[in-house]
Amino acid sequence: MELSDLRIFQAVVRAGGVTRAAAQLHRVQSNVTTRVKQLEDKLGTALFLREGKKLQLTPAGMVLLDYADRLLALAREAREALEDRRPRGLLRLGAMESTAAIRLPAPLSDYHRRHPDVTIELQSGNPQQLCARLAAGEIEAALIAEPAPQGPFESLAVYQEELVIVAAANEPRIRSARDVKNRTILAFEPGCPHRARLEAWFARARQLPDRIVEMSSYHALLGCVAAGMGVALMPKSVLEAFPGRDTLSVHALAGAHGKVRTMLIWRKGVEAPKIRALAETLLASAGRRRKR
């Protein structure tokens, strides 16, 4: 089984069919079809269920896709490591939305200036999604809130965030979940670490929110908080970029519950220059912020 076989197989899966995969690979369609059939013959199993022009992965195909993603990612990393010790190539970086919006603009600008041979592709998601993409080889590194995930990852603490409860401006002081019992929580989808911490905050006080309303952006969430729709938990740094700061009240969380670290994670054993340079840039940026 050759890497070129796996690359063609992966392209067919990702493109959703032979025709689009052939166009992406700059091959004729018949060549792609033949290579996939030859791969199936080598492995002695069908990788796709064929229904007319539609292709659907078999269970064996799903297993192979996981290995193909990892093998091709490792091959790419090996090639980059041997080619040059300078940061270069495509850096696919994942980050939580709050980190991408508040923490990354300045250091990524600095990184781009220092390492012009690196092209950065930034994706957002919650920690669960980002860890899955990292494990599958879809991204090279990610910035997530602790705890660091179990798996074949290296991690480095980069930022420390102060978490606060945010409510409407006229809200009395909030000391515990009992002060907002039977209220609505405004949060991101399941998998968001700040939502999990807010739910745990209610659980420790043996309280239940009236309901949870899911939002897709911090600006929408903060706008609804300001209107009195509910309360939310978020990094205090997010409020720095919100123009309606005076329409909100901010309530600190006591003790360790109000602190969370943002971790840079990457696959264990990977020593790519572009990731090392990213870690150095992020740490330098975090140091400058702490000195202000």
C-alpha positions as CSV (number, residue, x, y, z in Angstrom):
1,M,0.0,0.0,0.0
2,E,1.6,3.3,-1.1
3,L,1.0,6.8,0.2
4,S,-0.3,7.8,-3.3
5,D,-3.0,5.1,-3.0
6,L,-4.0,6.6,0.4
7,R,-3.9,10.1,-1.0
8,I,-6.3,9.2,-3.8
9,F,-8.6,7.3,-1.5
10,Q,-8.7,10.2,1.0
11,A,-9.4,12.7,-1.9
12,V,-12.4,10.6,-3.1
13,V,-13.8,10.5,0.4
14,R,-13.3,14.2,1.1
15,A,-14.5,15.4,-2.3
16,G,-17.6,13.2,-2.1
17,G,-16.9,11.3,-5.4
18,V,-14.5,10.3,-8.1
19,T,-15.2,13.2,-10.5
20,R,-14.4,16.0,-8.0
21,A,-11.5,14.1,-6.6
22,A,-10.0,13.7,-10.1
23,A,-10.3,17.4,-10.7
24,Q,-8.6,18.2,-7.3
25,L,-5.8,15.7,-8.0
26,H,-5.4,16.8,-11.7
27,R,-6.0,13.3,-12.9
28,V,-8.4,11.8,-15.3
29,Q,-11.5,10.2,-13.8
30,S,-10.7,6.7,-15.1
31,N,-7.3,6.8,-13.4
32,V,-8.8,7.6,-10.0
33,T,-11.4,4.9,-10.4
34,T,-8.7,2.3,-11.4
35,R,-6.5,3.3,-8.5
36,V,-9.3,2.9,-6.0
37,K,-10.2,-0.5,-7.4
38,Q,-6.6,-1.6,-7.2
39,L,-6.4,-0.5,-3.6
40,E,-9.5,-2.6,-2.8
41,D,-7.9,-5.6,-4.6
42,K,-4.7,-5.2,-2.6
43,L,-6.6,-5.0,0.7
44,G,-9.0,-7.8,-0.3
45,T,-12.1,-5.8,0.8
46,A,-14.5,-3.2,-0.5
47,L,-13.9,0.4,0.6
48,F,-17.0,1.9,-0.9
49,L,-20.6,0.9,-1.5
50,R,-21.5,1.9,-5.0
51,E,-25.0,3.1,-5.8
52,G,-24.9,4.4,-9.3
53,K,-22.6,7.4,-9.2
54,K,-22.8,7.7,-5.4
55,L,-20.1,6.3,-3.2
56,Q,-20.6,5.5,0.5
57,L,-17.8,4.3,2.8
58,T,-18.0,0.7,4.0
59,P,-17.0,-0.1,7.6
60,A,-13.6,-1.2,6.3
61,G,-13.4,2.1,4.4
62,M,-14.1,4.1,7.6
63,V,-11.2,2.2,9.4
64,L,-8.8,2.9,6.5
65,L,-9.8,6.6,6.4
66,D,-8.7,7.1,10.0
67,Y,-5.3,5.4,9.2
68,A,-4.9,7.3,5.9
69,D,-5.5,10.7,7.6
70,R,-2.8,9.9,10.2
71,L,-0.3,8.4,7.8
72,L,-0.5,11.2,5.3
73,A,-0.2,13.8,8.1
74,L,2.9,12.1,9.4
75,A,4.4,11.9,5.9
76,R,3.8,15.6,5.4
77,E,5.4,16.4,8.8
78,A,8.4,14.2,8.0
79,R,8.9,15.9,4.7
80,E,8.7,19.4,6.2
81,A,11.0,18.5,9.0
82,L,13.7,17.1,6.6
83,E,13.4,19.9,4.0
84,D,14.2,22.8,6.1
85,R,14.5,23.9,9.8
86,R,13.0,27.2,8.9
87,P,9.2,27.7,9.5
88,R,7.5,27.3,6.2
89,G,4.5,25.7,4.4
90,L,0.8,25.7,5.5
91,L,0.0,25.9,9.2
92,R,-3.5,24.8,9.9
93,L,-4.4,26.2,13.3
94,G,-7.5,25.6,15.4
95,A,-8.8,27.8,18.2
96,M,-11.8,28.5,20.3
97,E,-13.8,31.5,19.1
98,S,-12.9,33.7,22.1
99,T,-9.2,32.9,21.7
100,A,-9.3,33.5,17.9
101,A,-11.1,36.9,18.3
102,I,-9.3,38.3,21.3
103,R,-5.9,36.7,21.8
104,L,-4.7,35.8,18.3
105,P,-4.8,38.9,16.1
106,A,-1.6,40.5,17.5
107,P,0.6,37.4,17.7
108,L,-0.6,36.0,14.4
109,S,0.3,39.4,12.8
110,D,3.7,39.2,14.4
111,Y,4.1,35.6,13.3
112,H,3.2,36.5,9.7
113,R,5.8,39.3,9.7
114,R,8.6,37.1,11.1
115,H,7.8,34.0,9.1
116,P,6.5,35.0,5.7
117,D,7.1,31.5,4.2
118,V,4.3,30.2,6.5
119,T,0.7,30.4,5.3
120,I,-1.8,30.3,8.2
121,E,-5.2,28.8,7.9
122,L,-7.3,29.4,11.1
123,Q,-10.3,27.3,12.0
124,S,-12.6,27.8,15.0
125,G,-14.4,25.2,17.1
126,N,-14.8,23.9,20.7
127,P,-12.1,21.8,22.3
128,Q,-13.7,18.4,21.5
129,Q,-14.0,19.3,17.8
130,L,-10.4,20.7,17.6
131,C,-8.9,17.7,19.3
132,A,-10.7,15.4,16.9
133,R,-9.4,17.4,13.9
134,L,-5.9,17.3,15.4
135,A,-6.0,13.6,15.9
136,A,-7.3,13.1,12.3
137,G,-4.5,15.3,10.9
138,E,-6.8,18.0,9.7
139,I,-5.0,20.7,11.7
140,E,-1.4,20.8,13.0
141,A,-2.1,22.6,16.3
142,A,-4.9,24.0,18.4
143,L,-5.6,26.5,21.2
144,I,-8.1,25.1,23.8
145,A,-9.1,25.7,27.4
146,E,-7.8,23.2,29.9
147,P,-7.9,20.5,31.0
148,A,-5.5,19.2,28.3
149,P,-7.1,16.3,26.5
150,Q,-6.2,12.6,26.8
151,G,-4.5,11.4,23.6
152,P,-1.3,11.6,21.6
153,F,-0.8,15.3,22.3
154,E,1.9,17.6,23.6
155,S,0.6,20.7,25.4
156,L,1.9,24.1,26.5
157,A,0.2,26.6,28.8
158,V,0.0,30.0,26.9
159,Y,-2.6,32.2,28.4
160,Q,-4.5,32.5,31.7
161,E,-8.0,33.7,31.5
162,E,-10.2,35.2,34.2
163,L,-13.7,33.8,34.0
164,V,-16.6,36.0,35.0
165,I,-20.4,35.8,35.2
166,V,-22.0,38.4,32.9
167,A,-25.5,39.7,33.4
168,A,-27.6,42.8,32.6
169,A,-26.4,46.1,34.0
170,N,-29.1,46.3,36.7
171,E,-28.4,42.9,38.1
172,P,-27.7,42.8,41.8
173,R,-24.3,41.3,42.9
174,I,-24.0,37.7,42.0
175,R,-22.0,35.6,44.5
176,S,-23.3,32.1,43.8
177,A,-25.7,30.2,41.5
178,R,-28.4,30.7,44.2
179,D,-28.4,34.4,43.3
180,V,-29.6,33.5,39.7
181,K,-31.6,30.4,40.4
182,N,-34.2,29.6,37.8
183,R,-32.6,31.9,35.3
184,T,-31.7,31.2,31.7
185,I,-28.1,30.3,30.8
186,L,-26.9,31.7,27.5
187,A,-24.1,29.5,26.1
188,F,-22.5,27.9,23.1
189,E,-23.1,24.3,22.0
190,P,-22.2,21.3,24.2
191,G,-18.5,20.8,24.1
192,C,-17.8,24.5,25.0
193,P,-15.6,24.4,28.2
194,H,-17.2,27.7,29.5
195,R,-20.6,26.2,29.2
196,A,-19.5,23.1,31.1
197,R,-18.0,25.3,33.9
198,L,-21.2,27.3,34.2
199,E,-23.3,24.2,34.4
200,A,-20.9,22.8,37.1
201,W,-21.2,26.1,39.0
202,F,-25.0,25.6,39.2
203,A,-24.5,22.0,40.1
204,R,-22.2,22.8,43.0
205,A,-24.9,25.0,44.5
206,R,-27.5,22.3,43.8
207,Q,-29.4,24.7,41.5
208,L,-30.8,24.2,38.1
209,P,-31.1,26.9,35.4
210,D,-34.5,27.5,34.0
211,R,-33.2,26.5,30.5
212,I,-30.2,26.8,28.3
213,V,-30.3,28.9,25.1
214,E,-27.5,28.2,22.7
215,M,-25.8,31.0,20.8
216,S,-23.4,30.9,17.9
217,S,-21.3,34.1,18.6
218,Y,-20.1,36.1,21.5
219,H,-21.6,39.3,20.1
220,A,-25.1,37.7,19.9
221,L,-24.7,36.2,23.4
222,L,-23.6,39.5,25.0
223,G,-26.4,41.4,23.3
224,C,-29.0,39.0,24.7
225,V,-27.4,39.2,28.2
226,A,-27.6,43.0,28.0
227,A,-31.3,42.7,27.2
228,G,-31.9,40.7,30.4
229,M,-32.5,37.4,28.7
230,G,-30.1,35.4,31.0
231,V,-26.6,35.1,32.3
232,A,-23.4,33.7,30.8
233,L,-19.9,32.7,31.7
234,M,-17.0,33.9,29.6
235,P,-13.4,35.1,29.7
236,K,-13.2,38.7,30.9
237,S,-10.9,39.5,28.0
238,V,-13.9,39.1,25.6
239,L,-15.6,42.1,27.1
240,E,-12.7,44.3,26.0
241,A,-13.9,44.1,22.4
242,F,-17.6,44.6,23.2
243,P,-18.8,48.1,22.5
244,G,-21.8,47.8,24.8
245,R,-19.7,47.2,28.0
246,D,-21.8,49.7,30.0
247,T,-25.0,47.7,29.4
248,L,-23.5,44.7,31.4
249,S,-22.7,43.9,34.9
250,V,-19.6,41.7,35.6
251,H,-19.4,39.3,38.6
252,A,-16.2,37.6,39.6
253,L,-16.0,33.9,40.4
254,A,-14.3,33.1,43.7
255,G,-11.1,31.1,43.9
256,A,-9.7,28.7,41.3
257,H,-13.1,28.4,39.6
258,G,-12.5,31.8,38.1
259,K,-9.2,30.9,36.4
260,V,-8.6,28.8,33.4
261,R,-5.5,28.3,31.2
262,T,-5.5,28.3,27.4
263,M,-3.3,25.5,26.1
264,L,-1.5,25.1,22.8
265,I,-1.6,21.4,21.8
266,W,-0.1,19.5,18.9
267,R,0.6,15.9,18.1
268,K,3.1,14.1,20.3
269,G,6.5,13.6,18.7
270,V,6.0,16.4,16.1
271,E,8.8,18.9,16.1
272,A,7.8,21.1,13.1
273,P,9.6,24.4,13.0
274,K,6.4,26.3,12.3
275,I,4.8,24.9,15.5
276,R,7.8,25.7,17.6
277,A,7.9,29.2,16.2
278,L,4.1,29.6,16.9
279,A,4.7,28.6,20.5
280,E,7.5,31.1,20.9
281,T,5.4,33.9,19.4
282,L,2.4,33.1,21.6
283,L,4.5,33.0,24.8
284,A,6.1,36.3,23.9
285,S,2.7,37.9,23.3
286,A,1.4,36.6,26.6
287,G,4.4,38.0,28.4
288,R,3.9,41.5,26.9
289,R,0.2,41.5,28.0
290,R,1.1,40.5,31.6
291,K,3.6,43.4,31.8
292,R,1.0,46.0,30.9
